Amino acid sequence: MARNGRINQLAYQLGRKDEREQFEKERIFYLRREDIFIEAEQMGIPREKITEEVMARVKRGVESGLGEVWAEIVECAIKDALNP
């Protein structure tokens, strides 16, 4: 039983590794919670003020803001990448 448990756990971990590798391959942009904390601190806002509710609002704001200008950002990034 213990051996089967370890085999199942290893299979799970290998599957997760494949998922992580696929995520890394497909990912272009990724914003972490820590990035929000760092930016807040640079603005003089202590981490303690960034509650779960504030984090959720930031997430919605970023999603809606990027939705409006994302095409322009990608276009500029492509142009910059092609004209170093």
Order of alpha helices (4+ residues) and beta strands (2+ residues): alpha-alpha-alpha
